[in-house]
Amino acid sequence: MAIPSFVDRVKLTVEAGNGGHGCASVHREKFKPLGGPDGGNGGDGGSIIFRVDDSLSTLVEYHRQSVRRAVNGQPGRGDHQHGARGQDVVLAVPSGTIISDADTGEVLADLTEIGAEFIAAEGGKGGLGNAALASASRKAPGFALLGEEGQSRAVQLELKVVADVGLVGFPSAGKSSLIAAISRARPKIADYPFTTLVPNLGVVVAGDVTYTVADVPGLIEGASEGRGLGFDFLRHIERCQAIVHVIDLGTYEPGRDPISDLEVIEAELAAHGGLEDRVRMIALNKIDLPDAPDLADIALPELKKFGHRIFRISTKTGEGLPELKFAMAEVVAARRAALPAAAAPKKVLRPSPVASKGSQEEFTIVKKGDGEGGFVWRVRGAKPERWIRQTDFNNAEAVGYLADRLNRLGVEDKLLEIGARPGDAVAIGGEDAVVFDFAPQVDVGAEILSRRGEDTRLEEQRPAVTRRRRMDAEYHAAKAVDYATGGYQPEADDEE
């Protein structure tokens, strides 16, 4: 099966890398069995980034390979060695690509500026090692934070060609020939219906104005209902500032004439919607044919009733093309002047930031369920849910540290304020929530902790080491005084 040369709509699954776990390590060397925490942080996972590339005009790159994954971050190690960051995956897309959520249809980004970027899936944050968690009150953490999972989502990529002028008309009306005649584009041209299977794009220079022209292939009556190819490609003129009707004066199909052709195409544009405010022009093409001038004269009175500027052109002889080129340039320049100044391209880096401390949106608590089935206090919020994902629940110290963080955030106070009692079930998170028994101000892992989240094992060792060093220092200082006063008497230990 051959891969198509033009693809303007694809569905893609993007999976960012997971963050590496932090390391819980204690520095050890000779005579220093407990030299302090030295666990490094885990590396962040790689992200999936879409970037506009001006050399591309299709999404064919993603036609077959519909899943893209980034690299995981590496875990931290002892001796303060941080894990390597996972490499980002940058996916190049053409200008005019709209990225939306494949499940909800929500538009996530509209990439038109060259070099603009959008992070569709952000890599998970690496967990902190115990060296980074150490503080004045927690000198020797015996735990580290887990790395977070990277984001994963299904996205829909849809290409809408960015052009200033859109050409519409029946098949073989001469749209591709017109683009070839007024620009350096060389589209495939032949005298049979549906020659053009992809939108063609050409760059036109008229005086000081440079603009782009695109055509919509296969637009026929009933296109808005799925007939022909036009409905699939009508979106490629949604960004156009002007629309030119290319009308065939040389068609031999029964029932067709310039008036009916214009009415049919306008009806399809109206059915598509969103193009009502675009300036229209009419190009009566193939005026070089023998009967074409007479047909144009007959149709001209009726065509003028539409209120559009009319041009007689021939893509073969070049008649009327300069006038049409400069008329299109005039419309484009006027529309550009009326539009607000374009802002500098900006990179959409990541979702909305986590609410700041003290914000009403930091977390919410709702009572769910009642009656015989019991109830649970459900806590939702970016911070507490992220802390849950970072916690190793097999480590009592880590659980105690989590309890301290939730307490500082105000979760316990809020639960007490709204009527929670010790022993009530508290769930933090959504479907994969972690459920606790509410125990306010109760130390966690009391057999090894002096406070929640504080390890005292090294604290118990350090005073003994400090006393030994102080005793040694006092002993040597006393000997130095004896030497100076002549009162030193060798002891058995010294002689040995």
C-alpha positions, 0 to 999 in steps of 0.5 A: 500500500503506497503512502499518500504524498499529502496528509492533512489530518492524523491522530497521534498518541504522544507519551512523555518520559517518566521522571527518575526516582530520587536516591536515598543514600548515606555517605560512607567512608573510613571512620565515617560510617554515617557521613550524611545524606548524599542521594542525588535527584532523579532526572526529568522525563523527556517531553513531546514538543510540536514545532512549526517547520516552514519546509513542511507542507503535509502531515505525511510523516505521521501517517504510519507511525502514530505513537511517539514516545520520549525518553525516561529520566534516569534515577539519582545515585549516591555521592550527589550524582543526579540522574540524566534528563530524558531527551525531548522529542521534537515533532516538526509540523507545517504552518497552519497545524491545529492540535486538539484533544482527540477525545474531547475535541478541545483545541490545544494549540493553533500553530501558524508562526514559524518556529512556534512550539507547543508541548503536547505531553510534558515529561514527569518531574524527577524525584528529589534525593535525600540530600535535597530533602535535608534541612536544619530540622531534618538532617538525615532523611532516610527516604527520597521522592519518586519520579512522576509519570510523564503525560500521555494523551491522544491528539488530533493534528489538522492542517489548514493551509495558511494562504492569503487568497483562496481559489474555488471553482468546479473541477478543471475550471483552471485553478491550478493553471491560474496558480502556475501562471501567476507564481512559480508553483508547478502543480499537476495540470490535466483536462479531466475532473479531479486532476488536483488531489491536494491543495496547491500553494503559490507565492505571488509578487505584485508590486510591494505586496507578496502574498500566497494563493491556494486552491481547493480541489474537487469542489462540486455541488453537494460537497458539504454533504460529502460528495467529491473531494471539496468538503475535505479541503474546504478548511484550507481556505478558512484562513484566507483573506479573500476568495476568488471564484474561478469560472470555466467559460469553456465547459461542455457539461450540460446544465452548467453556465457561469451563473449556476456555477457561481450559485452552486459554489457559493451555496457550498461555501455557505454550508461550510460556514465561517467564510461570510466576511471574506472579500469575493472576486470573480475570474472568468477563465478561458476567455481565449476560447472562441465562444468565451467572450460572447458567453461572458457578455451574456452572463455579465449583467447577472454576475454584477448583481452579486456585487463582486469585482469581475475579471476576464482572464486567460491562463494560456495567453496571460490576458487579464492576469496582471489586473487580477494579481494587483486586485488580489494584492490590494485586498490582501494589503487592506486586510492586513492593515486592518488586522491587529499587529501580530504578536511575537511567536510564543512557546506554549510550554506547559499547562497552567501553573500550580496555584500559589500557597494560600490560594483558594484553588490550592485544594478542595475537600468534598464529602462524598457518600453517606448512609450505610455505604459510609462516606469519604472526604475527597481532597483534590488539588494539583499539589496534594495529588502530585505529592501523593505520586511522589511518595513511597508508601513502603517507607514510613519516613516518606509517609510522615514527610507527606503528612507534614506537607499536607499539614503545612498546606492546611489540609488537616485544618480544613478537614477539622474545620468542616467537621472531619473526625479522627478515623474518617476516610480521607481520599486524595486524588481522582480515580486512583486516589490514595485513602487514609484514616484521618489522624490529625497531629499523630506522628507517623512511624513513631518507632523511628521518628521524633516528628512526622517525616524526621529521621533521628537515627543519625542524630543519635549517632552524631552526639556520640561522635562529637563527644569522642572528638571533644574528649580527644581534643581535651586529652591532647590539650592537657598533654600539651600543657604538661609539656609546657610546664614540665609536669608531663609524666609518660604513661604506659599507653604513651610508651607503647 
